[in-house]
Amino acid sequence: PMAIMCAVVGGMSAFYHETMDIANPDHRWLSAYRLIAKMPTLAAMAYKVSIGQPFVYPQNKLSFAENFLSMMFSIPAEPYVINPIKAKALDKFLMLHADHEQNASTSTVRIAGSSHANPFACIASGITALWGPAHGGANEAVLNMLHEIGKKENIPKFIAKAKDKKDPFRLMGFGHRVYKNYDPRARVMQAICHELLEELNITDEPLLELAMELERIALSDDYFIKRKLFPNVDFYSGIVLKALGIPVSMYTVLFAVARTIGWISHWKEMIQDPKQRIGRPRQLYIGREQRDYVALSDRHSQLSPELKFTTKV
């Protein structure tokens, strides 16, 4: 699905090339509306293509989150009944992931936009950056970790592994690079997570039971409390998406749907800045100083290991 999203979002510029004058405020607004409105439709269509089911069109009477659930899970053979708690949980997920300062994908959008590329190409570039597991794969990594732990009885062993600096195992979804205390988004996600699990009365899903037990133990362990390694938004969002029935292959896609609002806001803000210039990160050569010319026939077959660059933004 992410491959489809990269291609289709960039391809939208072929449909709307007559209204992509970034110097025109009306064109900028129109592009923003189109991107925000069409992302959930494209995401749901990418999923339907991947499982061989027919597309489901959006309905004007439904909300943003309700439409996405309908387009994802409804089938032509029967009406789809939307659970309001599911819609509420998805709505919270989308709001909490809408923007988060100068992260990798947002910076990518701004760099692409600084060249005055069209907004669809810029957002497609953000999707490609988000595709990387180090950025958009955090909530998927939480589920992979839970699969690795396996069952509740194994939690103490993996907690011990996490505390061992020599052990490569890390608890995914705990702590945050930016938030040195509790991730404020996690509080909201935690509440809706527990509300959703209670509403759905999920009692036979070992992975979700395992996650709740891991949360309980980590929040009461002095090691994690002293280091302020609290469950973050990725920990709870992974559980929420699992409870909603969203397949793992769609996690990053859903992240892109939410983050489009932030991306387009950053892009629009940047383009409106009269002092805006093309992005040009500095690159400083830190290799060897001046050297004598060596004839091609006398050179080694490989580059010198000392020939290297460092980039500063």
C-alpha positions as CSV (number, residue, x, y, z in Angstrom):
1,P,0.0,0.0,0.0
2,M,2.8,2.5,0.7
3,A,4.2,2.0,-2.8
4,I,0.8,2.7,-4.2
5,M,0.4,5.9,-2.1
6,C,3.8,7.2,-3.2
7,A,2.9,6.8,-6.8
8,V,-0.7,7.9,-6.7
9,V,-0.2,11.0,-4.6
10,G,2.6,12.2,-6.9
11,G,0.5,11.3,-9.9
12,M,-2.3,13.6,-8.8
13,S,-0.2,16.4,-10.2
14,A,-1.1,15.1,-13.7
15,F,-4.8,15.6,-12.9
16,Y,-4.6,19.1,-11.4
17,H,-1.7,20.7,-13.3
18,E,-3.9,23.7,-14.2
19,T,-4.4,24.7,-10.6
20,M,-0.9,24.2,-9.2
21,D,0.5,27.7,-9.4
22,I,2.1,27.9,-5.9
23,A,2.2,31.7,-6.2
24,N,-1.6,31.8,-6.3
25,P,-3.2,31.6,-2.8
26,D,-6.4,30.1,-4.2
27,H,-4.4,27.3,-5.9
28,R,-2.5,26.6,-2.7
29,W,-5.8,26.3,-0.7
30,L,-7.4,24.1,-3.4
31,S,-4.4,21.8,-3.4
32,A,-4.5,21.6,0.4
33,Y,-8.2,20.7,0.4
34,R,-7.7,18.1,-2.3
35,L,-4.8,16.4,-0.6
36,I,-6.4,16.3,2.9
37,A,-9.7,15.1,1.4
38,K,-8.4,12.5,-1.0
39,M,-5.7,10.9,1.2
40,P,-8.1,8.6,3.2
41,T,-9.9,7.6,0.0
42,L,-6.5,6.7,-1.7
43,A,-5.3,4.9,1.4
44,A,-8.5,2.8,1.6
45,M,-8.3,2.1,-2.2
46,A,-4.7,1.0,-1.8
47,Y,-5.8,-1.5,0.8
48,K,-8.7,-2.8,-1.3
49,V,-6.4,-3.3,-4.3
50,S,-4.0,-5.3,-2.1
51,I,-6.7,-7.7,-1.0
52,G,-8.6,-7.9,-4.3
53,Q,-11.8,-6.3,-3.2
54,P,-13.7,-3.6,-5.0
55,F,-13.3,0.1,-4.2
56,V,-15.7,1.7,-1.8
57,Y,-16.6,5.3,-2.4
58,P,-16.8,7.9,0.4
59,Q,-20.2,9.2,1.6
60,N,-20.9,12.9,2.3
61,K,-23.0,12.1,5.4
62,L,-20.0,10.4,7.2
63,S,-17.2,12.1,9.1
64,F,-13.5,11.8,8.1
65,A,-12.8,8.9,10.4
66,E,-16.2,7.2,9.7
67,N,-15.6,7.4,6.0
68,F,-12.2,5.8,6.3
69,L,-13.6,2.9,8.3
70,S,-16.4,2.5,5.8
71,M,-14.1,2.5,2.8
72,M,-11.7,0.1,4.5
73,F,-14.1,-2.5,5.8
74,S,-17.5,-2.3,4.0
75,I,-18.3,-4.7,1.2
76,P,-21.0,-4.5,-1.5
77,A,-22.9,-7.6,-0.2
78,E,-24.0,-6.0,3.1
79,P,-24.3,-2.6,4.8
80,Y,-21.4,-1.6,7.1
81,V,-22.4,-0.4,10.6
82,I,-20.0,2.1,12.1
83,N,-19.1,1.6,15.8
84,P,-19.0,5.2,17.2
85,I,-16.2,4.2,19.7
86,K,-14.1,2.9,16.8
87,A,-14.7,6.1,14.9
88,K,-13.8,8.1,18.0
89,A,-10.5,6.1,18.5
90,L,-9.5,6.6,14.8
91,D,-10.3,10.3,15.0
92,K,-8.0,10.6,18.1
93,F,-5.3,8.7,16.3
94,L,-5.5,11.1,13.3
95,M,-5.5,14.2,15.4
96,L,-2.5,13.1,17.6
97,H,-0.4,12.3,14.5
98,A,-1.3,15.3,12.4
99,D,1.9,17.2,13.1
100,H,5.0,16.9,15.3
101,E,7.6,19.6,14.6
102,Q,10.6,19.1,12.2
103,N,10.7,15.4,11.9
104,A,12.3,13.6,9.0
105,S,9.2,13.5,6.7
106,T,8.2,17.1,7.4
107,S,11.8,18.3,6.7
108,T,11.7,16.3,3.5
109,V,8.5,18.0,2.4
110,R,10.0,21.4,3.2
111,I,13.2,20.7,1.3
112,A,11.2,19.5,-1.7
113,G,8.9,22.4,-1.5
114,S,11.7,24.9,-1.2
115,S,12.5,24.1,-4.9
116,H,9.0,25.2,-5.7
117,A,8.0,21.6,-6.7
118,N,4.2,21.2,-6.9
119,P,2.4,20.3,-3.6
120,F,1.5,16.8,-4.7
121,A,5.2,16.0,-5.4
122,C,6.1,17.5,-2.0
123,I,3.6,15.3,-0.1
124,A,4.7,12.3,-2.1
125,S,8.3,13.0,-0.9
126,G,7.1,13.1,2.7
127,I,5.4,9.7,2.2
128,T,8.7,8.2,1.0
129,A,10.5,9.5,4.1
130,L,7.7,8.2,6.3
131,W,8.0,4.8,4.7
132,G,11.4,4.2,6.4
133,P,11.0,2.0,9.5
134,A,13.0,4.4,11.6
135,H,10.3,7.0,11.1
136,G,6.9,5.7,10.3
137,G,7.3,2.1,11.5
138,A,7.3,2.8,15.3
139,N,3.9,1.5,16.0
140,E,4.5,-1.6,13.8
141,A,7.7,-2.1,15.8
142,V,5.6,-2.3,19.0
143,L,3.5,-5.2,17.6
144,N,6.7,-6.9,16.4
145,M,8.1,-6.6,19.9
146,L,4.9,-8.1,21.4
147,H,5.1,-11.0,19.0
148,E,8.7,-11.5,20.1
149,I,7.8,-11.5,23.8
150,G,5.0,-14.0,23.0
151,K,3.2,-14.4,26.3
152,K,2.7,-12.6,29.6
153,E,4.9,-15.1,31.4
154,N,7.9,-14.0,29.3
155,I,7.6,-10.3,30.3
156,P,10.0,-10.4,33.3
157,K,12.7,-12.0,31.1
158,F,12.3,-9.3,28.5
159,I,12.2,-6.5,31.0
160,A,15.5,-7.8,32.4
161,K,16.9,-7.8,28.8
162,A,15.8,-4.2,28.3
163,K,17.7,-3.2,31.5
164,D,20.9,-5.0,30.4
165,K,23.0,-2.4,28.4
166,K,24.9,-5.3,26.7
167,D,21.7,-6.8,25.4
168,P,20.5,-5.5,22.0
169,F,16.9,-5.9,22.9
170,R,14.9,-2.7,23.4
171,L,11.4,-2.1,24.6
172,M,9.7,-0.4,21.6
173,G,7.1,2.3,22.4
174,F,8.7,3.5,25.6
175,G,10.4,6.9,26.1
176,H,10.7,9.5,23.4
177,R,13.5,11.5,21.8
178,V,11.7,14.8,22.3
179,Y,9.6,14.2,25.4
180,K,11.9,13.7,28.4
181,N,8.8,13.3,30.7
182,Y,5.5,11.7,29.7
183,D,4.5,12.0,26.1
184,P,1.4,14.2,26.4
185,R,-0.1,12.5,23.3
186,A,0.2,9.2,25.0
187,R,-2.2,10.2,27.8
188,V,-5.0,10.8,25.3
189,M,-4.1,7.7,23.3
190,Q,-4.0,5.6,26.5
191,A,-7.5,6.7,27.5
192,I,-9.1,6.0,24.1
193,C,-7.1,2.7,24.0
194,H,-8.7,1.4,27.2
195,E,-12.1,2.8,26.2
196,L,-11.9,1.0,22.9
197,L,-10.8,-2.4,24.4
198,E,-13.6,-2.2,27.0
199,E,-16.2,-1.3,24.3
200,L,-15.1,-4.2,22.0
201,N,-14.9,-6.5,25.0
202,I,-11.8,-8.1,23.6
203,T,-11.0,-11.1,25.9
204,D,-9.5,-13.6,23.5
205,E,-6.7,-11.5,21.9
206,P,-3.4,-12.6,23.5
207,L,-1.4,-9.8,21.9
208,L,-3.6,-7.0,23.4
209,E,-3.6,-8.7,26.8
210,L,0.2,-8.9,26.6
211,A,0.4,-5.2,25.8
212,M,-1.8,-4.2,28.8
213,E,0.3,-6.4,31.1
214,L,3.5,-4.9,29.8
215,E,2.1,-1.4,30.3
216,R,1.2,-2.3,33.9
217,I,4.6,-3.7,34.8
218,A,6.6,-0.9,33.1
219,L,4.6,1.9,34.8
220,S,5.3,0.3,38.2
221,D,9.0,-0.5,37.7
222,D,11.4,1.9,39.4
223,Y,13.9,1.4,36.6
224,F,11.5,2.9,34.0
225,I,10.1,5.5,36.3
226,K,13.5,7.0,37.3
227,R,14.5,7.1,33.6
228,K,11.1,8.4,32.6
229,L,10.7,5.6,30.1
230,F,6.9,5.8,29.9
231,P,4.7,4.3,27.2
232,N,4.6,6.7,24.3
233,V,2.0,7.4,21.6
234,D,3.4,4.7,19.4
235,F,2.8,2.0,22.1
236,Y,-0.9,2.8,22.4
237,S,-1.5,3.6,18.7
238,G,-0.2,0.2,17.7
239,I,-2.7,-1.4,20.1
240,V,-5.5,0.8,19.0
241,L,-4.9,0.0,15.3
242,K,-4.7,-3.7,16.1
243,A,-8.0,-3.5,18.0
244,L,-9.6,-1.6,15.0
245,G,-8.7,-4.4,12.7
246,I,-6.3,-2.3,10.7
247,P,-3.7,-4.7,9.1
248,V,0.0,-4.0,9.9
249,S,0.7,-3.2,6.2
250,M,-1.6,-0.2,6.6
251,Y,-0.1,1.3,9.8
252,T,2.3,3.6,8.0
253,V,-0.3,4.5,5.4
254,L,-2.6,5.6,8.1
255,F,0.2,7.6,9.6
256,A,0.6,9.3,6.2
257,V,-3.1,10.1,6.1
258,A,-2.9,11.8,9.5
259,R,0.4,13.6,8.9
260,T,-0.7,15.1,5.5
261,I,-2.4,17.9,7.4
262,G,0.9,18.8,9.1
263,W,2.9,18.4,5.9
264,I,0.6,20.7,3.9
265,S,0.6,23.3,6.7
266,H,4.4,23.4,6.8
267,W,4.5,23.6,3.0
268,K,2.0,26.4,2.8
269,E,3.6,28.4,5.6
270,M,7.0,28.1,3.9
271,I,5.8,29.1,0.5
272,Q,4.0,32.2,1.9
273,D,7.2,33.4,3.5
274,P,8.6,36.2,1.3
275,K,12.1,35.4,2.5
276,Q,11.8,31.7,1.4
277,R,14.9,30.3,-0.3
278,I,15.7,26.9,-1.6
279,G,16.9,24.5,1.1
280,R,20.7,23.9,0.9
281,P,22.2,21.9,3.8
282,R,25.9,22.6,4.3
283,Q,28.4,19.9,3.5
284,L,31.9,20.2,5.0
285,Y,34.8,18.2,3.6
286,I,36.7,16.5,6.4
287,G,39.0,14.3,4.5
288,R,42.7,14.7,3.7
289,E,44.1,18.1,2.7
290,Q,45.9,18.9,-0.6
291,R,47.5,15.9,-2.3
292,D,49.7,15.4,-5.3
293,Y,48.2,14.3,-8.5
294,V,48.5,10.5,-9.1
295,A,48.3,9.1,-12.6
296,L,45.3,6.9,-13.2
297,S,47.4,3.8,-13.8
298,D,49.1,4.3,-10.4
299,R,45.9,4.6,-8.4
300,H,44.4,2.0,-6.2
301,S,41.3,0.2,-7.4
302,Q,39.2,1.6,-4.5
303,L,38.6,5.0,-3.1
304,S,40.7,6.0,0.0
305,P,38.8,5.3,3.2
306,E,39.8,8.8,4.3
307,L,37.7,10.4,1.6
308,K,34.5,11.3,3.4
309,F,32.0,14.1,3.9
310,T,29.9,15.3,6.7
311,T,26.6,17.2,6.3
312,K,25.4,19.9,8.6
313,V,21.8,21.3,8.4
